[in-house]
Amino acid sequence: MLGRFLDKTFSVQAHGSTVKNEIIAGFTTFAAMSYILIVNPSILGLSGMPVAGLITVTALAACIGTLLMAWLTNYPIALAPGMGLNAFFAFTICLSREIPWEVALGIVFYNGVLFLALTISGLRQKIADAIPASLKIGVQCGIGLFIAFIGLKNAGLIVANPATLVSLGDMSEPAVLLAFLGIVFTIVLVLKKVTGAILISIITLTLIGIFIPTESGYLTAQPDGIVGLPPPISDTFFAMDLYYPIVNFATTWDLIFALMFVNMFDTIGTLIGVSKRANLLDKQGKLPKMGRAMTADASAGVIGAALGTSPVTSYVESAAGVSAGGRTGLTAVVVAICFLLALFLSPLMLVIPIMATTPALVMVGIFMMSAIKDLDFDDLTAVATATIALLAMPLTFSISEGIALGFITYAGLRIGKGEFSKVSIATYVMAAVFLLRYLLGLK
């Protein structure tokens, strides 16, 4: 009875799948992306947000966003707080700009509202088409380098050095060496196509940490239990400051734009990539329900801000479930249920050392760097634009600065070559605005 109901509700057979396949695919996708329950709180916690509550917030945001995608599109695509976007939130907005996390949540909220308005109005695709491909590639790769750099820094593999700015950490330290070996271990698991490779590496390093002594005990602390009630979210729920970003728009506009820029292209790339693997694209290579999918993504971002997290976005790890046979929204529903059930394992998640998340961050960085293969290396303008954008992000510790320098570089090179018509009006405008920001010394 239940099987027939699910089959009818999600048109499972019509999509060439079975209820059993959809359920297995849902578990597979969850295993591949569940690391976000651990990594997202560890990153956002650096901004001063309460880590325990962030586990609950991350799970709820992922659950609601994924259900929205299932309801609006019937696609096997899961959502959660995005990697790169959470780094932008913690390091660029809160730490570099010294903006309180409550204000940062307000910026995330306005980003989601703007993203939703552009999607509904149809301007989203026009803006996406107007941005040069080399800049998109540079931004994606730059975020990957930035995320990997954060992971190496968190583990002590990369440390500050007054003479060279940065240098290799003390590899004789057990935790540092373990983090590096964990990176190699994770890559091997991924090469062997092990489902949930990143999660397995986090668990493995956490278990090894039980036996590594530190000044205050052991690297992995003793948990208060295995199962427990989810931590409350009262500290972050509707804690966003919606007043400051508007009153101080001159100093926050670039952050709102940068979030929208990264979120937009990350979402479009993920949706097309996963949908192509699931044979959901039409004969013209377009996703039939792209508008609805983007609406689900943008709406999830607004809801996530209200709950207390960085932007929620579609996850490329959904491809793992698609490879396992997932073809409909039933796969996404199973993922959402798994996120809710995982909440009751929060006592275990709270004792995971930050070192154990390093391989996850580096692996995500490696995945994002793969976009470099699409760069036209015969076009020096494209190579220069992408290189400056991707280098600027980790070196300035700011995603928005990489985007700004990328826009200015691309427009400047095209103007210098006399190729005025090859630059869109939107790119000219953004390059001019970013250049003016630097000239006026605005932050």
N, C-alpha and C positions, 0 to 999 in steps of 0.2 A: 504493500500500500504506500509506504513512505517513498520507496524507489520510484513508483509510478508518478507520485506527486512531484518529486524533484525533477524527474525526467520531463514532465510537462511544463513545469515552472521555468526551467532553464533551457528547454529545447535541446536536451543533451543528445539524443539520438540524431536529431536533425543536423547537429554539428559534427557527426561522425564519432561520437564518444559514448561512454557509458558512465553511469553513476559511480561505479567502483573506480574507474579511471580518474574521474574528477576528484574523488576523495583522496586518492593516492597522490594526485598532482598537488592538491592543496597542502598536504603534509610535506611534500617535497619542497614547495615554494617556501613554506614557513621555516623549514630546516635551513634553507639557503639564506634567509634574510633575518632570522631571529637574533643574530648577533647585534642588531640595532637596539635591542632591549638593554644591552650591556654598554655598548659603545656610545649611544646617544646621551644617556645620563652622565657618563664620564666626561664627555666633551662639554656639554652645557653646564655641568657642575662647576667648571673652571670659571664661569661667569659669575658665580656666587649663588646660583639657584640650588635648591635643596635636592640632592641626588636621589634620596629614597623616593620622594614623590614623583621624580622624573621617570622612574621605572613605570609607575602607573600611568602617567601622562603619555609616555611613548606608546604603551600598549593600547590605551584607549584611542589615541589619535590614529594609530595604525588600523585598529578595528573599524572605527567609524569611516575613515577614508576608503578602506577596502570595500566595505559594504556599499558605500556610495557608488563606487565604480561598478560593482556587481549589479546594483539596481538600475543605474542609468544606462549601462552599455551591455551588460551580460558578457563582459570580457573576463578572461582568467588573469587579470592584472591586479596585483596587490600594491598598497600604498603604505608609507611610513615616513617619519621624519627623515629628510634626505641627508645623506653624507655630502659634505661640501657646504651645504646650506647651514648645517649645525656648526661647522667650523667657522663659517662667515659670521654667524650669530655671536659665537663666543669670543673669537679672536679679533675680528675686524671691528664689529660694533661695540662690544662690551670692553674688551681689553685694550685695543689700539685707540679707539675713539673715547674710551672711558665713559661710555653711556650705560646707565643702570639697566639691568636685564628687564625691568618692568617696561622701560621705554623701548627696548629692543623688541619686546613682544608687540608693542603698539606698531612698530615699523613692520613687523611680520604681518600684522593684521591688515594694514593699509596695502602692503604688497599683494596680499590675497584678494582684497577688494578690487584693486587695479587690474590684477590678472583676470579676475572673473569678468570685469567690465569689458576688457579687451576681447575676451573669448566670446561673450554674448554679442558684442557689436560686430565681430568679424574682423577687427583690426589686427588681431593677434597674428594671423598668418601673413598679413602684409608687412608687419614689423619684422617678423622672422625672416621673410624673404629679402628684406632690405639690408640685413646685417651680413657683411662679407664672410664667406665660408672659412677663410683663414683665421679670422678672429674667433669664430665659434670653436674651431679646433684648438686654438691657443688657450682659450678660456677653460675648456674641458681638461686639457692636459695640465694646465697650470693649477687647477683645483686638485687634480690628482697628485701633483708634486707637493702641494701645500698640505694635503691630508697625510701623505706619507711622512713629510717632514715633522708634522705634529706628533705622529706616532713614534718616530725615532727620538724626538725630544722628550716625550713623556717617559720613555723607558731609560733615558740617560745614555742612549747610544750616540746622540749628538748633544754636546754641551757648549755653553758659552766660552769664548776664549778672547781675552782682551787684545791679543796680537793678531789673530786671524778671524775674529768674530765668532766662528764656530770651529769645533774640532771633534775628534772621536772621543767618546766617553771611556771610562775605565772598564775595559773588557774583562778584567780580573774579578770584577764584582759579579757574583752569581746571578743576580737579577738582570743585569745588563746582558751578560752572555746568554742567559736563558731566553731573553726577548729576541736576540738575533737568531738563535737556533730555532726559535718558534716561527720566525719569518720563513726560514728555509723549509721547515716542516709543513707550514701552510701551503707554500707554493707547490711542494711535492704532492700534497693531497689534491690540490686543484688540478695539477697535471694528470693525476690519476682519475680525475672526474668523480671524486668522492662527494656525495651529496652532503651539504652542510659542513664543508671543509673548514670554513672560518669559525663556525661555532665549535667544532671539534677541537680546533687549535686553542681556542679560549679556555675550554674546559680542561684540556690537557695541561696547559701552563698553570692554570689555577690549582690543579691537583698536585703538580710538582712543587708549587709554591708552599704547600703545607709543610714540606721538609726543609725549606730554606730559612735559616734563622736571620733575624734582623735585630736592631737595637731594642725594638719594642715588643719582640715576640717572634712571629714567623711572617713570611711574605704574604701568605694567605691566612687571614684570621679565621677563628672558629665561628661558624654561623650560629645564630640563635635557634635555628631549627631548619627543617627542610621545607615544610609547608606552612604558610601563614597567610593572614589577611593582607590584601594589597595596601601599601602605604597610602595615606591620605594625600589629596592634591589641593587641600585648602590654601596652601601658601602660593600656589601659582594659578588657581582657577580664577579667571577674569581679573588677574592682577595686572593686565596690560595697561600701560599709560597711553591713552589715545590723544591726550592734550599736547604733550611735549613735541611729538613729531610734526604737528601742524603749526604750532607757534614758532618752532625753530626749523621751519621747512628749508631754510637756506643751508642748513648744516646736515639735514637728514635726507634730502631729495635723492642724492646719489646712492645712498644706502638702499632706499626703497627701489630705485631703478635697478641697481646691481642685483638685488635679490630677485626681482622680476625677470631680468635678463637670464640669470643662471637657471632659475626655476623653469622658465619657458623652454629653453633649448634642451635642458635635461629631460623634461617631460616629453617633448616632441620626439627626441631621439629614442627614449625608452619605449614609448608607445609604438612607434614605427618598427623598431627592432623586434620587440616581443610579438607584435601582431603579424609580422612577416613570417616568423617561425611558426605561428599558430595558423597560418593560411587565412588570416582574417582580412587581408587587403583585397581591394577590388582589382579589376583588369588594368586600371590606370595606375596601380600601385599606391592608391590612397586608402586611408582607413575610413570606412563608411560612417562611423560614429565618432569621428575625431572631436567634433564640437562638444558632444556629451562627455567624452573622456576628459577633455580639458576642463570642462565645467566641474566634473567630479574632483579633479585635481585641485582646482582653485578653491572650491568650496571646502575641501579638506584642509587647505592651508588656513582659511579663516577660522575654522573650528579648532584647529591645532593651536592657533594663537590664543584663543579663548581658554583652552585647557592649560596652556603654558609650555609650548614647545616651538622650536624653529619650524620653517615651512615643511609641510607634508607633501610628498611627491610620489609618482609612480616608480616602482622598483624594477631594475633590470633583472634582478634575481627571479622575477616572475617567469623568465625564460626556462628556469629549471623545472617548474611545474608544467610548462607547455611541452617541454621535451619528454615529460613523464606521461603525457596524454591529455593534459588539461585543455579544454577548448571553450568553456563557458564560465559564467559568473558563479557557478557552483564551486569551482576551484577557489575563487576569491572568498566565498562565504566560509569555506573550511579554514582558510588562512585566518580570517577574522576571528573565528571561534578559538583557534589555537592561541592567538594573542591574548584573548581573555583568560583562557585556562592557565597560560604561563604566568599570569599575575600572581598566582598563589604560590609560585616558587621564588618570590622576591627575596626571602631570607638568604637563599643561596646566591642570588645575583649581587647582593650588597657586599659580599666578602671577596668578590673577584678583584684582584689587584690591577691597577691601571696598566702595569707592565704586560698583562695578559691580553690587553686590547691592541697592543702595538702591531702584531701580525695582521690583524683585521684592517687597521688603518693603512698599512703598507700595501696590503693586497688590493684594497679598494683603489688606492693610488695607481697601482700597476694596471688595473682594469681600465681606469680612466685615461691613462697614458696611451692606451692602444689606439686611440683616435689619431695619433700622429701619422699613422700609415695612410690616412686620407689626404694629407697635405701635399700640395703640388710643389715638389722640391726643385722644379725647373723655373718656378716663379719666385724671384728673390723678394718681391714685395710681400707675397704670401708668407714666405719663410720668415722674413724679418718681423712681420706683424705677429705671427704666432709665437716666435721665439721671445720677443719682448714681453708679450702678455704672460706666457707661461713661466718665464724667469722672474718677473716682477712679483708674482703672487707669493711664492715662498720667501723671497729675499726681502720683501717689504712687509711680510706677514699680513698681507691684506689682499683679499680677492678683488675688492672694488678698485684698488690702485692698478692692478693688472688689467682690468677692463678699461679703465680710463686711459692708461698708456697705450693700450692696444688700439683704441679708437683714434687717438691722436697720431700714432705711427702710421696707420693705414691711410688715413686722409692725407697726411703730410707727404707720404711717398707718392701717392697718386697725383697730388697737385704738383709735386716736384717733377714728375715725368710728363706732365701736361695731359694726363688721362682724367680730365675732370668728369667726363660723362660716365666713367666706370664707378663713381662713388654715388651712392643714394643720398637723397636729401636727408634722410634720418641719420645716416652716418656723419654727414657734414655737421648737422645740428649737434649731435652728441659730442663729436670731436671738439667743436667750438666751445660748448658749454664746459667740458672737462678742462680745456686749456684755460678758459677764463677763470675757472675755480683755482687753478694753480697760480695764475698771475695775481689774483686777489688774495692768495694765501689762505683760502678757506679750507677748513677741515671737515 
